[in-house]
Amino acid sequence: MTQTHTRATRWIWALLFTLVCAVASNAADPQKSVLDSVKERGVLRAGIRTDNPPHGSISQDGNWVGFDVDIAEAVAKELGVKLEKVKVDELTRISYLQTGQIDIAVASMSHTRKRDEQIDFSQTYFWSKQTFLVKKGQARKLSDLVGKRVGVTRGSHALGNWRDWLTRHGHAFDASLVLEFGNKRAGVEAVHQGAIVGYAEDYEILSSLAKGDPALVILDEAIGMKQDGIGVRENDSRIRDAVNFALQNIARSGQYAKIYDHWFGPKSATPVPPSGEIEVWPNG
């Protein structure tokens, strides 16, 4: 081997050693948690939907109102920071987390396996079911909708729940019979106009949309369950733990029960009997 080749070989090995050390150094330096950024700025940026009453909407006087709004406020208070509310929809509530535009998503988001591949979730903080809104007299049970055109909200897991319900009951799923709506009220209007026989959504959302309309009814049968969690950045256990502890503190103090009763209690506009409770871990 010539002296030139020897120097070249040594240079290559030195370069490889430097690269390996750099990789090892980066691996040993964990990525900064979202929690650190929240504490430094003193502000928690929460993505909240404004098109989803009673979870989140804008009142006539321009204020953010809803169950998710109150939960986000309570979480921020537990973290000792101010709350900045950021408008999101069924698509941006995940993409904004991934790009760092929000710190958490309190956006009526069910914890599903598909979504869990993109982001992480807190403990479940709201339980409900999904079913169909139909025109009075046109359907009384889910089987009445089989083979007919129905609608779901774009980005909702109601599509998967309807497909799974059909499969479990021995029916074929035909995607051409399902229309997706980016606007919930457009889905309700489609039921009114007969463009679809039923519109699938979360029970409490349907209850809010159908309020005061005697021509519409909500089916009692569920196509699937709804278990909402607060979305956080993937693989960031510190912000996830902080949100979990905040939810548990809210539950332990009784504040969660007051918020729930205001929006979903028996005297509310959209009563939803509680079907779950936030798990509170023991100290120690």
C-alpha positions in Angstrom: 0.0 0.0 0.0 1.5 3.4 -0.9 2.0 6.2 1.5 -0.8 8.2 -0.3 -3.3 5.4 0.1 -2.3 5.0 3.8 -3.0 8.7 4.4 -6.3 8.5 2.5 -7.4 5.4 4.5 -6.5 7.1 7.8 -8.5 10.2 6.7 -11.5 8.1 5.9 -11.4 6.3 9.2 -11.0 9.6 11.1 -14.0 11.0 9.2 -16.1 7.9 10.1 -15.1 8.2 13.7 -16.1 11.8 13.8 -19.5 11.0 12.3 -20.1 8.2 14.8 -19.3 10.4 17.7 -21.6 13.1 16.4 -24.5 10.7 16.1 -23.8 9.3 19.6 -23.7 12.9 21.0 -27.0 13.8 19.4 -28.6 10.6 20.6 -27.5 11.4 24.2 -29.0 14.9 24.0 -32.8 14.4 24.2 -35.0 16.7 22.2 -36.4 19.7 24.2 -39.8 19.0 25.5 -42.8 21.1 24.6 -43.3 21.6 28.3 -40.0 23.5 28.5 -41.1 25.9 25.8 -44.5 26.4 27.5 -42.9 27.3 30.8 -40.4 29.6 29.1 -43.0 31.6 27.3 -45.5 31.4 30.1 -48.2 30.5 27.5 -49.9 27.3 26.6 -51.1 27.3 22.9 -54.1 25.0 22.7 -55.7 24.1 19.5 -59.5 24.2 19.9 -62.3 23.7 17.3 -64.8 26.6 16.9 -67.2 24.6 14.7 -68.1 21.9 17.2 -70.6 23.0 19.9 -70.9 22.2 22.7 -67.2 21.3 22.7 -66.0 24.5 21.1 -67.6 27.5 19.3 -67.6 31.3 19.1 -70.5 33.0 20.9 -72.5 35.8 19.4 -70.5 38.3 21.4 -67.2 36.8 20.0 -66.1 34.8 23.0 -64.7 31.2 22.8 -67.1 28.9 24.6 -67.5 25.2 25.1 -66.5 22.2 27.2 -63.0 21.9 25.5 -62.4 25.6 26.0 -63.1 25.3 29.8 -60.9 22.1 30.0 -58.0 23.9 28.2 -58.3 26.9 30.5 -58.2 24.5 33.6 -55.1 22.7 32.2 -53.3 26.0 31.6 -54.1 27.1 35.1 -52.7 23.8 36.5 -49.5 24.4 34.6 -49.2 27.9 35.9 -49.3 29.6 32.5 -51.7 31.6 30.4 -53.8 30.1 27.7 -53.6 31.1 24.0 -56.5 29.6 22.0 -55.7 28.6 18.4 -58.4 27.8 16.0 -58.1 24.3 14.5 -60.4 22.0 12.5 -60.6 18.2 11.9 -57.4 18.2 9.9 -55.2 20.9 11.4 -55.6 19.7 15.0 -53.0 17.0 14.2 -50.9 18.9 11.6 -50.5 21.9 13.9 -49.1 19.6 16.6 -46.7 18.0 14.3 -45.4 21.4 13.0 -45.2 23.0 16.5 -47.9 25.6 15.9 -49.8 24.4 19.0 -48.6 22.7 22.2 -51.7 20.6 22.8 -54.9 19.9 20.9 -58.1 20.1 23.0 -60.3 19.5 20.1 -62.9 16.8 20.6 -60.5 14.3 19.3 -61.1 10.6 19.8 -58.1 8.5 20.6 -57.9 6.0 17.7 -55.1 3.7 16.7 -54.7 5.5 13.3 -54.2 8.9 15.0 -51.9 7.4 17.6 -49.5 6.6 14.8 -49.1 10.4 14.3 -49.3 11.9 17.7 -49.7 10.9 21.4 -52.7 11.4 23.6 -53.4 12.1 27.2 -55.8 10.1 29.3 -59.4 10.0 28.1 -61.3 13.1 29.4 -64.6 12.7 27.6 -66.8 9.7 26.7 -69.7 9.5 24.3 -71.0 7.4 21.4 -71.4 7.9 17.7 -74.7 7.3 15.9 -76.9 8.8 13.1 -79.1 11.8 12.8 -82.1 11.0 10.6 -85.3 12.5 9.4 -88.2 11.6 11.6 -90.1 8.6 10.2 -87.4 7.5 7.7 -85.4 5.3 10.0 -85.8 3.9 13.5 -82.7 1.6 13.8 -79.3 1.3 12.2 -80.3 -1.6 10.0 -82.7 0.8 8.2 -79.7 2.6 6.8 -78.0 -0.4 5.3 -77.5 0.0 1.5 -78.5 3.6 1.6 -76.5 6.8 1.2 -75.3 8.3 4.4 -72.9 11.1 5.5 -70.0 11.6 7.9 -67.8 14.5 8.9 -64.6 14.7 7.0 -61.7 13.4 9.2 -64.1 11.8 11.6 -63.6 8.2 12.7 -67.4 7.8 12.2 -66.5 6.4 8.8 -64.5 3.6 10.3 -67.1 3.0 13.0 -69.9 2.6 10.3 -67.7 0.3 8.2 -67.0 -1.8 11.3 -70.6 -1.9 12.3 -71.7 -3.1 8.9 -69.0 -5.8 8.8 -69.9 -7.0 12.3 -73.5 -7.4 11.2 -72.7 -9.2 8.0 -73.2 -6.3 5.6 -70.8 -5.2 2.8 -69.3 -1.7 3.1 -69.7 0.4 -0.1 -67.6 3.6 0.1 -69.6 5.1 -2.8 -72.6 5.3 -0.4 -70.8 7.5 2.1 -70.5 11.3 1.6 -68.0 13.3 3.6 -68.9 16.8 4.7 -66.4 19.5 5.8 -69.3 21.5 7.4 -71.5 19.8 9.9 -74.5 22.0 9.2 -74.2 21.0 5.6 -74.5 17.4 6.6 -77.7 18.2 8.6 -79.1 20.1 5.7 -78.4 17.1 3.4 -80.6 15.0 5.7 -83.3 17.6 5.5 -83.1 17.6 1.7 -83.0 13.8 1.3 -79.5 13.8 -0.2 -78.5 11.3 2.5 -80.7 9.2 4.8 -78.5 9.7 7.9 -75.6 11.8 9.1 -73.1 10.1 11.5 -71.4 12.1 14.2 -70.8 12.2 18.0 -74.0 12.0 19.9 -73.6 15.3 21.7 -72.8 17.1 18.5 -75.9 15.8 16.8 -77.9 16.7 19.9 -76.7 20.3 19.5 -77.2 20.5 15.8 -80.8 19.0 16.0 -81.9 21.1 18.9 -85.3 22.6 18.3 -85.8 20.8 15.0 -88.8 18.4 15.3 -88.2 17.0 11.9 -84.9 15.3 13.0 -84.3 12.5 15.5 -81.1 10.8 16.8 -81.0 7.0 16.7 -80.4 5.3 20.1 -78.1 2.6 18.7 -74.4 3.4 18.6 -72.1 2.6 15.7 -69.1 3.0 18.0 -67.7 4.7 21.0 -66.0 8.1 21.3 -63.1 8.5 23.8 -61.5 11.9 23.6 -58.0 12.6 24.7 -55.8 15.7 24.6 -53.4 15.5 21.7 -49.7 16.1 22.4 -46.5 15.8 20.3 -45.4 12.3 19.5 -42.8 10.8 21.9 -42.8 13.7 24.4 -43.6 12.1 27.7 -43.0 15.2 29.8 -45.8 17.3 28.2 -48.0 14.2 28.2 -47.4 13.6 31.9 -48.0 17.2 32.7 -51.3 17.2 30.9 -52.3 13.9 32.6 -51.5 15.3 36.0 -53.4 18.5 35.3 -56.5 16.5 34.3 -56.2 14.3 37.4 -55.9 17.4 39.6 -59.0 18.9 38.0 -60.9 15.7 38.6 -59.7 15.4 42.2 -60.7 18.9 43.0 -64.2 18.5 41.6 -63.6 21.2 38.9 -64.0 18.6 36.1 -67.5 17.6 37.5 -68.6 21.2 37.5 -67.4 21.8 33.9 -69.0 18.6 32.7 -72.3 19.4 34.4 -72.4 22.9 32.9 -72.1 21.5 29.3 -73.5 18.0 29.5 -75.4 17.7 32.8 -79.2 17.0 33.0 -80.1 20.7 33.0 -77.8 21.5 30.0 -78.8 22.0 26.4 -77.1 18.7 25.4 -77.4 16.2 28.3 -74.9 13.3 28.0 -74.9 10.9 31.0 -71.3 10.3 32.1 -70.0 6.9 31.0 -66.5 7.2 32.3 -64.3 9.0 34.7 -60.7 10.3 34.7 -58.4 7.9 36.4 -56.6 9.5 39.3 -53.3 7.9 40.2 -52.2 7.7 43.8 -49.3 9.8 45.2 -46.2 7.9 46.2 
